[in-house]
């Protein structure tokens, strides 16, 4: 029995705890809803409505004010009390632990608050729009009236700057007066939103008209004065240049200038009709074209200067380079008797002469065209530049070939000198080997010496051939030099090894009586030495001494380096 009582008590306590937890949760929700209600009540509706009272309370403004005040009154007198009552009912349900009913009431309260909040936000938005419209209208209209007055002042004071466009502009400005009057009437009657429509419409028209006031004087100056003056200046420049032997027909400037003058007459009519956008674009295009015409004339002047400056020099260069190339052609025939030259190399002088003949024909034609005065200097300059470029390339080709011919004799002398040097180097290597204190020269070294002698002999034979092929001789000499250098290095290494072996054996002799093992190793090294196996003898002797006294080899090597080439 006691067991069941305990269980019942535990269940009861659990229910109570859960109940209090739910109660706490719902109390928190009631607090949140209460805060939302307070936020609604604190929205600045009354402050904004007070601002509206400062406006003209007529017509549209009065109607909107009454509607907003009615909604606000209904919210504060009807909806807010209902929300308060619902909050009280929810709290009572919570106290009674009727959480289902409390939840339903809370949802209903939140819906009521959301609906009221939407209504109040809508009022605030409309209030802002109305008050903002009044402020914007007043500010923008003040600026627009100032611009209007300045525009009329400019138009009256500088009518000559507007030409035939002055009348249409005056009519445009006259249309502003009734719109200003309508705006004032709407503002005085409290119709600020309709007045806003007038302001926006007037603003678009004002931007257009005021831009005309600003743009027409400089545009008219371009069309009536600046562009015609430039056209006149270009015509005078063309006549003057033609009197100085310039050929300008290819530019077709006269026809283009005539067409521009006709177009200018039409543009004046467009300006009078206030068709400014298209006219401005045409005027800018004309100015760009005029600038390009000036550039074309300047290009012809620069081209004539270039032609006058370089045509004489080019003619002299053609003569000199042609003469030098003929000399190179003759020299090539003579050199070919003594030296072998490839067919492609031998063809260089003839190719250069053919090119020079072509350039001479083109240059003669260019001189003829300058004398006839029927060619544009720009085309003559282009041709002269091309001739000078190709002439320079031809001169470079023949000069390099002429230098290569002269270098053949220099190369031959250098090759013969090199042969004598290699011959002495080989003899010195052979003398070094025979002078060294060694039992003999290994067969491998004899083979190397014979190979070096053969390479040198081939190079010497190459120098005896007629005609002499210097490229082949250079190839032979390169091989001979490489082989002789290798033989010399090998011979020096061998002499140094022989000296090193002798010093090692001399160093080890002092220990032979007391160290039978060293004695045996040194005897093996001496046997290899007598068999001319110097590398093996060095390895055996060095191992014997180093094993007995580590570090001794470094001291012996230093002594041998100092004495090696005193032999």
C-alpha positions in Angstrom: 0.0 0.0 0.0 2.8 2.4 1.0 4.4 1.7 -2.4 1.4 3.0 -4.3 1.1 6.0 -2.1 4.8 6.9 -2.9 4.2 6.4 -6.6 1.1 8.7 -6.5 3.0 11.4 -4.6 5.8 11.2 -7.2 3.4 11.5 -10.0 1.6 14.4 -8.3 4.9 16.2 -7.8 5.9 15.6 -11.4 2.6 17.1 -12.6 3.0 20.1 -10.3 6.6 20.7 -11.6 5.5 20.4 -15.2 2.6 22.7 -14.6 4.8 25.4 -13.1 7.2 25.0 -16.1 4.3 25.5 -18.5 3.1 28.4 -16.4 6.5 30.1 -16.6 6.6 29.6 -20.3 3.2 31.2 -20.9 4.0 34.1 -18.5 7.0 34.8 -20.7 4.8 34.8 -23.8 2.4 37.2 -22.1 5.3 39.5 -21.3 6.4 39.4 -24.9 2.9 40.3 -26.2 2.7 43.1 -23.7 5.9 44.5 -25.0 4.6 44.3 -28.6 1.5 46.2 -27.5 3.6 48.9 -25.9 5.7 49.3 -29.1 2.5 49.9 -31.0 1.2 52.4 -28.5 4.5 54.3 -28.7 4.6 54.6 -32.5 4.9 58.4 -33.3 1.5 58.7 -35.1 0.4 61.7 -33.1 3.7 63.6 -33.7 3.4 63.0 -37.4 -0.2 64.1 -37.4 0.9 67.3 -35.6 3.3 68.0 -38.5 0.4 67.6 -41.0 -1.5 70.3 -39.1 1.3 72.7 -40.0 0.4 72.2 -43.7 -2.5 73.8 -45.5 -5.4 71.8 -44.1 -7.6 71.9 -47.2 -8.8 69.4 -49.8 -6.7 66.3 -50.1 -4.6 66.9 -47.0 -7.7 67.5 -44.8 -9.3 64.3 -46.1 -6.2 62.2 -45.5 -5.7 63.8 -42.0 -9.3 62.9 -41.0 -9.0 59.4 -42.2 -5.7 58.8 -40.4 -7.0 60.3 -37.2 -10.1 58.1 -37.3 -8.0 55.0 -37.7 -5.7 56.0 -34.9 -8.7 56.8 -32.6 -10.3 53.4 -33.4 -7.0 51.6 -32.6 -6.5 53.4 -29.3 -10.2 53.3 -28.2 -11.3 49.9 -29.5 -8.4 47.6 -30.5 -6.0 48.3 -27.7 -8.6 47.8 -25.0 -9.6 44.5 -26.6 -6.0 43.4 -26.6 -5.7 44.4 -22.9 -8.8 42.3 -22.1 -7.4 39.4 -24.0 -4.2 39.6 -22.1 -6.1 39.6 -18.8 -8.1 36.5 -19.9 -4.8 34.7 -20.9 -3.3 35.5 -17.5 -6.4 34.1 -15.7 -6.3 30.9 -17.8 -2.6 30.5 -16.9 -3.3 30.9 -13.2 -5.9 28.2 -13.5 -3.4 26.0 -15.3 -5.7 26.0 -18.4 -2.8 26.1 -20.8 -4.8 25.1 -23.9 -7.1 28.0 -23.5 -4.1 30.3 -22.8 -2.4 29.2 -26.0 -5.5 30.0 -28.1 -5.9 33.4 -26.5 -2.2 34.2 -27.0 -2.4 33.4 -30.7 -5.5 35.6 -31.1 -3.7 38.5 -29.3 -0.7 38.1 -31.6 -2.9 38.3 -34.7 -4.7 41.4 -33.4 -1.3 43.1 -32.7 0.0 42.2 -36.2 -3.2 43.7 -37.8 -2.9 46.9 -35.8 0.8 47.2 -36.5 0.2 46.9 -40.2 -2.5 49.6 -40.1 -0.2 51.9 -38.1 2.8 51.3 -40.4 0.6 52.1 -43.4 -0.4 55.4 -41.8 3.2 56.3 -41.0 4.2 55.5 -44.7 1.4 57.7 -46.1 2.3 60.5 -43.6 5.9 60.3 -44.6 5.0 60.5 -48.3 2.7 63.5 -47.7 5.2 65.4 -45.5 8.1 64.4 -47.8 6.2 65.5 -50.9 5.7 68.9 -49.4 9.3 69.3 -48.4 10.6 68.0 -51.8 8.1 70.1 -53.7 9.2 73.3 -51.9 13.0 72.6 -52.3 12.8 71.5 -55.9 10.5 74.3 -57.0 12.8 76.9 -55.4 15.7 75.5 -57.4 13.6 75.3 -60.6 12.3 78.9 -60.3 15.9 80.1 -59.8 17.0 78.2 -63.0 14.0 79.5 -64.8 14.8 83.1 -63.9 18.5 82.7 -64.9 17.5 81.0 -68.2 15.1 83.9 -69.1 17.8 86.4 -68.1 20.4 84.6 -70.3 18.0 84.4 -73.2 17.1 88.1 -73.1 20.6 89.3 -72.6 22.3 87.1 -75.3 19.6 86.6 -77.9 22.2 86.9 -80.7 23.9 83.8 -79.2 20.8 81.7 -79.8 20.0 82.9 -83.4 16.8 81.5 -84.8 16.4 79.3 -81.8 15.6 82.3 -79.5 11.9 82.4 -80.4 11.2 78.7 -79.9 13.1 78.8 -76.6 11.1 81.7 -75.4 7.9 79.8 -76.2 9.2 76.8 -74.2 9.9 79.0 -71.2 6.4 80.6 -71.4 4.9 77.1 -70.8 6.5 77.1 -67.3 4.3 80.0 -66.1 0.9 78.2 -66.0 2.6 75.1 -64.5 4.1 77.2 -61.7 0.6 78.7 -61.1 -1.0 75.3 -61.0 1.6 74.1 -58.5 0.9 77.1 -56.3 -2.8 76.5 -56.5 -2.5 72.8 -55.6 -0.2 73.6 -52.7 -2.5 76.3 -51.3 -5.4 73.9 -51.5 -3.4 71.2 -49.6 -3.2 68.8 -52.6 0.5 68.1 -52.1 0.5 64.7 -53.8 -1.0 66.1 -57.0 1.4 69.0 -56.7 4.2 66.5 -56.6 3.1 65.2 -60.0 3.3 68.7 -61.4 6.8 69.1 -59.9 8.0 65.8 -61.5 6.5 66.7 -64.9 7.9 70.2 -64.7 11.3 68.9 -63.7 11.7 66.7 -66.8 10.7 69.6 -69.0 13.0 71.9 -67.2 16.0 69.6 -67.6 15.4 69.5 -71.3 14.8 73.3 -71.8 17.6 74.4 -69.5 20.1 72.1 -71.3 19.0 73.8 -74.5 19.8 77.1 -73.0 23.3 75.9 -72.0 24.1 73.9 -75.2 22.8 76.1 -78.0 25.2 79.0 -77.8 28.5 77.0 -78.1 26.8 74.7 -80.6 25.7 77.6 -82.7 29.2 79.1 -82.5 30.6 75.9 -83.8 28.1 75.7 -86.7 28.1 79.4 -87.7 31.8 80.3 -87.0 34.3 77.8 -85.8 33.7 75.0 -88.3 33.2 77.4 -91.3 36.5 79.1 -90.3 38.3 75.8 -90.2 36.9 74.8 -93.6 38.0 78.2 -95.1 41.5 77.7 -93.5 41.7 74.2 -95.0 40.8 75.4 -98.5 43.5 78.1 -98.2 46.0 75.5 -97.1 45.1 73.2 -99.9 45.5 76.0 -102.5 48.9 77.1 -101.0 50.2 73.5 -100.9 49.1 72.8 -104.5 51.0 76.0 -105.5 54.1 74.4 -103.9 53.9 71.3 -106.1 52.0 69.1 -103.6 49.7 66.6 -105.2 46.5 66.4 -103.1 43.8 65.0 -105.4 43.9 61.6 -103.8 42.6 63.2 -100.5 39.5 64.5 -102.2 39.3 67.3 -99.7 37.4 69.8 -101.8 34.4 67.6 -102.3 34.3 66.6 -98.7 34.5 70.3 -97.6 31.7 71.2 -100.0 29.5 68.5 -98.5 30.3 69.7 -95.0 29.2 73.3 -95.9 25.9 72.0 -97.2 25.4 70.0 -94.1 26.1 73.0 -91.9 23.2 74.9 -93.5 20.9 72.1 -92.6 22.2 72.0 -89.1 21.3 75.6 -88.6 17.7 74.7 -89.3 17.9 71.8 -86.9 19.1 74.1 -84.1 16.3 76.6 -84.9 13.9 73.6 -84.5 15.6 72.8 -81.2 16.8 69.4 -82.5 20.0 69.6 -80.6 21.1 66.0 -79.8 21.6 65.0 -83.5 23.1 68.4 -84.4 25.7 68.1 -81.5 26.7 64.6 -82.7 27.1 65.9 -86.3 29.2 68.9 -85.1 31.5 66.7 -83.1 31.9 64.4 -86.1 32.7 67.3 -88.3 35.4 68.6 -85.9 36.9 65.2 -85.8 36.9 65.0 -89.6 38.5 68.5 -89.9 41.2 67.4 -87.4 41.9 64.3 -89.6 42.1 66.6 -92.7 44.8 68.7 -90.9 46.6 65.5 -90.0 46.6 64.4 -93.7 48.0 67.7 -94.9 50.6 67.7 -92.1 51.5 64.1 -93.2 52.0 65.3 -96.8 54.3 68.1 -95.6 56.3 65.7 -93.4 56.5 63.3 -96.3 57.8 65.9 -98.7 60.4 66.9 -96.2 61.5 63.3 -95.8 61.7 62.8 -99.6 63.6 66.0 -100.2 66.0 65.1 -97.3 66.8 61.5 -98.3 66.4 61.1 -102.0 69.8 62.5 -102.9 71.5 60.5 -100.1 69.7 57.3 -101.2 70.9 57.8 -104.8 74.5 58.1 -103.6 74.2 55.1 -101.3 72.9 53.1 -104.2 76.0 54.0 -106.3 78.5 53.2 -103.4 76.9 50.0 -102.4 76.6 48.8 -106.0 80.3 49.5 -106.6 81.3 47.7 -103.4 79.1 44.8 -104.2 80.7 44.5 -107.7 84.1 44.6 -106.0 83.0 41.8 -103.7 81.7 39.8 -106.6 85.1 40.1 -108.4 87.0 39.3 -105.1 84.9 36.2 -104.6 86.0 34.8 -108.0 89.6 35.3 -107.0 89.3 33.9 -103.5 87.5 30.8 -104.9 90.8 29.8 -106.6 92.4 29.5 -103.2 89.6 28.7 -100.8 86.6 26.5 -101.0 83.3 28.4 -100.7 79.8 26.9 -100.7 77.5 27.5 -103.6 75.0 29.4 -101.4 77.7 31.7 -100.1 79.2 32.2 -103.6 75.7 33.3 -104.8 75.5 36.1 -102.3 77.2 38.8 -104.4 75.2 38.0 -107.5 71.9 38.0 -105.5 72.9 41.4 -104.0 73.7 42.8 -107.4 70.3 41.7 -108.8 68.6 43.3 -105.8 70.5 46.5 -106.3 69.5 46.6 -109.9 65.8 46.3 -108.9 66.2 49.0 -106.2 67.9 51.3 -108.8 64.9 50.9 -111.1 62.5 51.6 -108.3 64.5 54.6 -107.3 64.7 56.0 -110.8 60.9 55.7 -111.1 60.5 57.5 -107.8 62.7 60.4 -109.0 60.6 60.5 -112.1 57.4 60.7 -110.1 58.7 63.5 -108.0 59.5 65.5 -111.1 56.1 64.9 -112.7 54.4 66.2 -109.6 51.5 63.8 -110.0 52.1 61.6 -107.0 51.3 62.2 -103.3 54.4 62.7 -101.2 53.0 60.3 -98.6 53.1 57.4 -101.2 56.6 58.6 -102.4 57.8 58.6 -98.8 56.5 55.1 -98.2 58.3 53.9 -101.3 61.5 55.7 -100.4 61.5 54.2 -96.9 61.0 50.7 -98.4 63.9 51.3 -100.8 66.2 52.5 -98.0 65.2 49.6 -95.7 65.9 47.0 -98.5 69.1 48.8 -99.5 70.4 48.6 -95.9 69.6 44.9 -95.7 71.4 44.3 -99.0 74.4 46.3 -97.8 74.6 44.3 -94.6 74.5 41.0 -96.5 77.3 41.9 -99.0 79.4 43.6 -96.2 79.2 40.5 -94.0 80.1 38.3 -97.0 83.0 40.6 -97.9 84.3 40.4 -94.3 84.0 36.6 -94.4 86.3 36.6 -97.6 88.9 38.7 -95.8 88.7 36.5 -92.7 89.6 33.4 -94.8 93.2 34.5 -95.0 93.2 35.5 -91.4 91.7 32.2 -90.4 94.3 30.3 -92.5 97.2 32.1 -90.8 95.6 31.4 -87.4 95.1 27.8 -88.3 98.8 27.3 -89.3 99.9 29.1 -86.1 97.6 26.8 -84.1 99.0 23.7 -85.9 102.6 24.7 -84.8 101.4 25.3 -81.3 99.7 21.9 -81.1 102.8 20.2 -82.6 104.9 21.8 -79.8 102.4 20.8 -77.2 102.5 17.2 -78.3 106.3 17.2 -78.4 106.4 18.6 -74.9 104.0 15.9 -73.6 106.1 13.2 -75.2 109.3 14.8 -73.7 107.6 14.9 -70.3 106.8 11.2 -70.4 110.3 10.1 -71.5 112.1 12.4 -69.1 110.1 11.2 -66.1 111.7 8.5 -63.9 109.5 5.6 -64.8 110.3 2.1 -66.1 108.3 2.7 -69.3 105.2 4.2 -71.0 102.1 2.1 -70.9 100.7 0.9 -74.2 97.4 2.8 -73.5 99.4 6.1 -73.4 101.3 5.2 -76.6 97.9 4.6 -78.3 96.7 8.0 -77.1 99.8 9.7 -78.4 99.5 8.0 -81.8 95.8 9.1 -82.0 96.7 12.7 -81.2 99.5 12.6 -83.9 97.0 11.3 -86.5 94.5 14.1 -85.7 97.2 16.7 -86.1 98.4 15.1 -89.3 94.9 15.2 -90.8 94.7 18.9 -89.9 98.1 19.6 -91.5 97.0 17.7 -94.6 93.8 19.8 -94.7 95.9 23.0 -94.9 97.8 21.6 -97.9 94.6 21.2 -100.0 93.8 23.7 -102.9 91.3 25.2 -102.8 91.5 25.3 -99.0 88.3 24.3 -97.1 88.7 26.4 -93.9 85.5 25.0 -92.3 86.8 21.5 -92.6 90.3 22.5 -91.4 88.7 24.2 -88.3 86.8 21.0 -87.6 90.1 19.0 -87.9 91.9 21.4 -85.6 89.1 21.3 -83.0 89.4 17.5 -82.8 93.2 17.5 -82.7 93.2 20.2 -80.0 90.8 18.2 -77.8 92.8 15.0 -78.3 96.2 16.6 -77.5 94.8 18.4 -74.4 93.5 15.1 -73.1 96.8 13.3 -73.8 98.7 16.1 -72.0 96.4 15.9 -69.0 96.7 12.2 -68.9 100.5 12.4 -69.1 100.8 14.9 -66.3 98.5 12.7 -64.2 100.7 9.7 -64.9 104.0 11.5 -64.0 102.4 12.8 -60.8 101.3 9.2 -59.9 104.8 7.8 -60.6 106.3 10.4 -58.3 103.7 9.7 -55.7 104.4 5.9 -55.8 108.1 6.5 -55.4 107.5 8.8 -52.4 105.1 6.3 -50.8 107.5 3.4 -51.2 110.4 5.6 -49.8 108.2 6.5 -46.9 107.2 2.9 -46.2 110.8 1.5 -46.5 111.6 2.6 -43.0 108.9 0.3 -41.6 109.5 -2.8 -43.9 111.9 -4.6 -41.5 109.6 -4.2 -38.5 106.3 -4.8 -40.4 106.2 -7.9 -42.6 102.6 -7.1 -43.7 103.6 -3.7 -45.0 106.6 -5.2 -46.7 104.5 -7.7 -48.5 102.1 -5.0 -49.7 104.9 -2.7 -50.9 106.5 -5.6 -52.8 103.1 -6.1 -54.6 103.1 -2.4 -55.4 106.7 -2.5 -56.7 105.8 -5.5 -59.0 102.8 -3.6 -60.4 105.0 -0.6 -60.9 107.6 -2.7 -62.9 104.7 -4.0 -65.0 103.8 -0.4 -65.9 100.5 -0.7 -64.0 100.9 2.6 -62.3 97.3 3.1 -61.1 97.2 -0.3 -59.4 100.7 0.2 -57.9 99.5 3.6 -56.5 96.4 2.0 -54.9 98.4 -0.9 -53.4 101.2 1.3 -52.0 98.8 4.0 -50.6 96.7 1.3 -48.9 99.7 -0.3 -47.2 101.0 3.1 -45.8 97.6 4.5 -44.9 96.7 1.3 -43.0 99.9 1.5 -41.0 99.8 5.2 -40.4 96.4 6.9 -41.1 96.8 10.5 -42.6 100.2 9.9 -44.0 99.0 10.0 -47.6 97.9 13.7 -47.3 101.4 14.7 -46.2 103.0 12.8 -49.0 100.6 14.2 -51.6 101.5 17.8 -50.6 105.2 17.1 -51.0 104.7 15.5 -54.4 102.6 18.5 -55.6 105.5 20.8 -54.8 108.1 18.7 -56.6 106.1 17.2 -59.5 107.0 19.7 -62.2 110.6 20.2 -61.3 111.3 17.1 -63.4 
